[in-house]
């Protein structure tokens, strides 16, 4: 009945790194992710709008080419186009 006593040695437990996210609920985490995504989309939209405004002020058409100037038609060209040359 004399059993030897086991000596327990406690090893130091590894403490988890506190990221500050342990107290947040899943809904709060999802909300933060959605807000971050919305901010990225807003920034992208602002950059796109700025690029469009710059292109319009610079005189560049949407295709990236300067607008084609209208050619003036002579009287003969007009008559041939309307009546048709036979």
Backbone as JSON, one array per atom type, in Angstrom:
{
  "sequence": "XXXXXXXXXXXXXXXXXXXXXXXXXXXXXXXXXXXXXXXXXXXXXXXXXXXXXXXXXXXXXXXXXXXXXXXXXXXXXXXXXXXXXX",
  "N": [[0.79, -1.16, 0.0], [2.03, 0.99, 0.07], [2.37, 3.1, -2.17], [4.3, 4.61, -4.67], [4.41, 8.11, -4.92], [3.34, 9.97, -7.6], [5.1, 12.41, -9.2], [4.06, 15.31, -10.47], [4.95, 17.25, -13.13], [4.48, 20.35, -14.29], [4.29, 21.55, -17.45], [5.06, 24.56, -19.1], [2.28, 26.1, -20.52], [1.48, 26.74, -23.89], [0.67, 29.89, -24.77], [-1.99, 31.21, -26.57], [-1.76, 33.47, -29.33], [-3.01, 36.67, -29.03], [-5.21, 37.9, -31.18], [-7.21, 39.63, -31.14], [-9.54, 39.02, -32.29], [-10.98, 37.06, -31.13], [-13.16, 37.61, -29.53], [-15.14, 38.36, -31.2], [-18.2, 37.88, -32.9], [-19.46, 35.59, -35.38], [-21.11, 36.94, -37.13], [-20.23, 39.56, -36.85], [-17.66, 39.33, -37.9], [-18.23, 38.63, -40.56], [-19.55, 40.96, -41.32], [-17.48, 42.83, -41.16], [-15.83, 41.86, -43.21], [-17.54, 42.26, -45.4], [-17.79, 45.03, -45.34], [-15.15, 45.79, -45.88], [-14.87, 44.79, -48.47], [-16.76, 46.39, -49.76], [-15.57, 48.9, -49.49], [-13.28, 48.54, -51.09], [-14.51, 48.24, -53.58], [-15.7, 50.76, -53.87], [-13.43, 52.41, -54.05], [-12.32, 51.44, -56.43], [-14.34, 52.13, -58.21], [-14.25, 54.91, -58.02], [-11.71, 55.38, -59.13], [-12.19, 54.46, -61.72], [-14.2, 56.22, -62.58], [-12.74, 58.6, -62.51], [-10.88, 58.1, -64.53], [-12.56, 57.96, -66.76], [-13.6, 60.58, -66.8], [-11.24, 62.0, -67.25], [-10.58, 61.08, -69.79], [-12.74, 62.08, -71.25], [-12.44, 64.84, -70.92], [-10.04, 65.14, -72.15], [-10.6, 64.89, -74.78], [-10.82, 62.46, -76.01], [-12.41, 59.82, -77.61], [-14.71, 57.21, -76.61], [-13.71, 54.87, -77.66], [-11.08, 55.32, -77.72], [-10.01, 56.72, -79.77], [-9.51, 59.77, -81.6], [-12.32, 61.89, -82.33], [-13.94, 61.57, -85.51], [-13.76, 63.96, -88.0], [-16.41, 65.64, -89.7], [-16.84, 65.41, -93.18], [-17.15, 67.89, -95.59], [-19.64, 68.05, -98.04], [-19.7, 68.32, -101.55], [-21.72, 70.08, -104.01], [-22.18, 68.5, -106.24], [-21.54, 65.93, -105.28], [-23.57, 65.65, -103.41], [-25.86, 65.73, -105.05], [-25.41, 63.43, -106.58], [-25.52, 61.49, -104.6], [-28.16, 61.74, -103.66], [-29.9, 61.63, -105.93], [-28.7, 59.68, -107.35], [-26.22, 58.26, -109.35], [-26.5, 57.65, -112.75]],
  "CA": [[0.0, 0.0, 0.0], [2.92, 2.14, -0.09], [2.56, 3.36, -3.6], [5.09, 5.83, -4.84], [3.63, 9.26, -5.39], [3.81, 10.47, -8.89], [5.32, 13.85, -9.17], [3.61, 15.93, -11.71], [5.65, 18.47, -13.52], [3.65, 21.11, -15.22], [5.03, 22.23, -18.5], [4.38, 25.82, -19.41], [1.35, 25.98, -21.63], [1.67, 27.72, -24.96], [-0.43, 30.84, -24.76], [-2.34, 31.63, -27.93], [-1.53, 34.88, -29.65], [-4.26, 37.4, -29.02], [-5.39, 38.68, -32.39], [-8.29, 40.57, -30.92], [-10.72, 38.57, -33.01], [-11.61, 35.98, -30.39], [-14.4, 38.03, -28.91], [-16.09, 38.77, -32.23], [-19.11, 36.85, -33.37], [-19.35, 35.31, -36.81], [-21.81, 38.0, -37.84], [-19.36, 40.74, -36.86], [-16.57, 39.05, -38.84], [-18.79, 38.73, -41.91], [-19.84, 42.36, -41.56], [-16.2, 43.48, -41.45], [-15.41, 41.45, -44.55], [-18.41, 42.92, -46.38], [-17.43, 46.45, -45.36], [-13.86, 45.91, -46.56], [-15.13, 44.58, -49.89], [-17.46, 47.57, -50.26], [-14.58, 49.98, -49.6], [-12.45, 48.28, -52.27], [-15.32, 48.52, -54.76], [-15.86, 52.21, -53.97], [-12.17, 52.97, -54.54], [-12.2, 51.06, -57.84], [-15.32, 52.93, -58.94], [-13.72, 56.28, -58.08], [-10.62, 55.4, -60.1], [-12.77, 54.31, -63.05], [-14.87, 57.48, -62.91], [-11.7, 59.59, -62.79], [-10.31, 57.79, -65.84], [-13.55, 58.34, -67.78], [-13.63, 62.04, -66.85], [-9.99, 62.45, -67.87], [-10.68, 60.79, -71.22], [-13.7, 63.0, -71.87], [-11.86, 66.18, -70.95], [-8.91, 65.1, -73.05], [-11.07, 64.85, -76.15], [-10.68, 61.12, -76.56], [-13.69, 59.12, -77.62], [-14.73, 56.01, -75.77], [-12.91, 53.83, -78.29], [-9.68, 55.69, -77.61], [-9.62, 57.4, -80.99], [-10.11, 61.1, -81.7], [-13.53, 61.86, -83.16], [-13.76, 61.8, -86.94], [-14.38, 65.22, -88.42], [-17.33, 65.48, -90.82], [-16.35, 65.92, -94.46], [-18.17, 68.68, -96.28], [-20.03, 67.46, -99.3], [-19.9, 69.29, -102.64], [-23.06, 70.01, -104.6], [-22.22, 67.35, -107.16], [-21.58, 64.72, -104.47], [-24.89, 65.62, -102.81], [-26.8, 65.38, -106.12], [-25.17, 62.04, -106.95], [-25.95, 60.64, -103.49], [-29.62, 61.78, -103.55], [-30.53, 61.18, -107.17], [-28.01, 58.48, -107.79], [-25.58, 58.46, -110.65], [-26.96, 56.63, -113.69]],
  "C": [[0.84, 1.24, 0.0], [3.19, 2.32, -1.58], [3.38, 4.63, -3.75], [4.21, 6.94, -5.42], [4.24, 9.74, -6.7], [3.98, 11.98, -8.77], [4.93, 14.4, -10.53], [4.41, 17.18, -11.97], [4.79, 19.16, -14.57], [4.56, 21.82, -16.21], [4.3, 23.54, -18.8], [3.49, 25.65, -20.66], [1.62, 27.09, -22.64], [0.44, 28.63, -24.98], [-0.74, 31.25, -26.2], [-2.11, 33.12, -28.12], [-2.88, 35.57, -29.73], [-4.34, 38.29, -30.26], [-6.49, 39.7, -32.24], [-9.57, 40.16, -31.61], [-11.47, 37.48, -32.25], [-12.96, 36.35, -29.81], [-15.48, 38.36, -29.94], [-16.96, 37.59, -32.65], [-18.91, 36.65, -34.87], [-20.01, 36.41, -37.63], [-20.94, 39.25, -37.93], [-18.2, 40.54, -37.83], [-17.06, 39.18, -40.27], [-19.09, 40.18, -42.27], [-18.56, 43.12, -41.88], [-15.7, 43.13, -42.83], [-16.23, 42.15, -45.63], [-18.08, 44.4, -46.48], [-16.11, 46.67, -46.09], [-14.03, 45.74, -48.07], [-15.83, 45.8, -50.5], [-16.5, 48.75, -50.42], [-13.7, 49.79, -50.83], [-13.22, 48.6, -53.55], [-15.5, 50.02, -54.96], [-14.6, 52.85, -54.52], [-11.98, 52.65, -56.02], [-13.14, 51.89, -58.7], [-14.83, 54.37, -59.08], [-12.6, 56.38, -59.1], [-11.17, 55.31, -61.53], [-13.46, 55.6, -63.48], [-13.85, 58.56, -63.24], [-11.08, 59.36, -64.16], [-11.27, 58.19, -66.96], [-13.6, 59.86, -67.92], [-12.39, 62.58, -67.53], [-10.04, 62.22, -69.38], [-11.63, 61.76, -71.92], [-13.13, 64.41, -71.97], [-10.69, 66.26, -71.92], [-9.32, 65.03, -74.5], [-10.92, 63.49, -76.8], [-12.04, 60.46, -76.51], [-13.59, 57.86, -76.8], [-13.88, 54.9, -76.36], [-11.43, 54.16, -78.21], [-9.15, 56.4, -78.85], [-10.22, 58.8, -81.0], [-11.33, 61.05, -82.6], [-13.22, 62.22, -84.62], [-14.48, 63.09, -87.31], [-15.25, 64.98, -89.65], [-16.75, 66.12, -92.07], [-17.48, 66.71, -95.12], [-18.37, 68.12, -97.68], [-20.21, 68.55, -100.36], [-21.31, 69.11, -103.19], [-23.2, 68.79, -105.5], [-22.31, 66.04, -106.38], [-22.96, 64.55, -103.84], [-25.91, 65.13, -103.85], [-26.64, 63.91, -106.47], [-25.68, 61.09, -105.84], [-27.48, 60.58, -103.43], [-30.29, 61.18, -104.78], [-29.93, 59.84, -107.61], [-27.41, 58.72, -109.15], [-25.95, 57.29, -111.55], [-26.08, 56.57, -114.89]]
}
